[in-house]
Amino acid sequence: MANKKTNQKTIIVGLIAALIFVVLGVTVFSYALETFDVKAEELGAQEHQIWTAPFADYTVGGSDSQWIALAVGVTATLLLFGVGFGVAKVLKKRGKQ
């Protein structure tokens, strides 16, 4: 049972760490959102779109609010965690059979 408890703690700590990185990314490091675009223009690189993202440049249209960016980041992190956790559970069940 101790192993299961350790795994649960590891998962919770990892999820909390991911959410902290989202908060830091949105609030502290978001002042330089266009750094790569600026450098690419300076070097003469051109963009060739191969896929259309649902949220262009990781933003929600018509809003520049940090609160909305934070909500999108937290929601995406939790969604990815849920999908990954679900896939892990399915694979674990298949491994036992």
C-alpha positions, -999 to 999 in steps of 0.1 A, spaced: 0 0 0 29 24 7 39 22 -30 4 33 -41 5 62 -16 39 73 -29 27 72 -65 -3 94 -55 19 119 -38 43 120 -68 13 126 -92 0 154 -70 34 171 -66 39 169 -104 5 184 -111 11 212 -86 45 219 -101 30 220 -136 3 245 -124 30 266 -108 49 267 -141 17 278 -159 12 307 -134 48 318 -136 47 316 -174 16 337 -177 24 363 -150 62 366 -149 76 355 -183 48 367 -206 64 401 -212 85 386 -240 58 367 -260 71 377 -294 108 371 -288 111 342 -313 91 361 -340 113 392 -337 145 371 -339 131 352 -369 123 384 -387 158 398 -379 173 366 -394 150 367 -425 132 335 -416 98 330 -432 68 312 -417 53 282 -435 21 271 -417 16 234 -417 -13 233 -393 -40 257 -381 -41 258 -343 -74 262 -325 -61 293 -307 -36 312 -328 -5 322 -309 -19 306 -278 -45 334 -272 -82 336 -272 -94 361 -299 -103 396 -287 -87 393 -253 -53 403 -240 -62 397 -204 -36 378 -183 -65 363 -164 -79 347 -195 -45 334 -205 -41 320 -170 -75 303 -172 -66 288 -206 -32 276 -193 -47 260 -162 -75 244 -182 -52 230 -208 -28 216 -181 -57 199 -163 -71 186 -195 -37 171 -206 -33 157 -171 -67 140 -173 -61 125 -207 -27 113 -197 -40 98 -165 -68 81 -183 -45 66 -209 -22 54 -181 -51 37 -163 -62 19 -195 -27 8 -203 -23 -5 -167 -55 -25 -170 -44 -40 -203 -11 -49 -188 -27 -69 -160 -48 -90 -185 
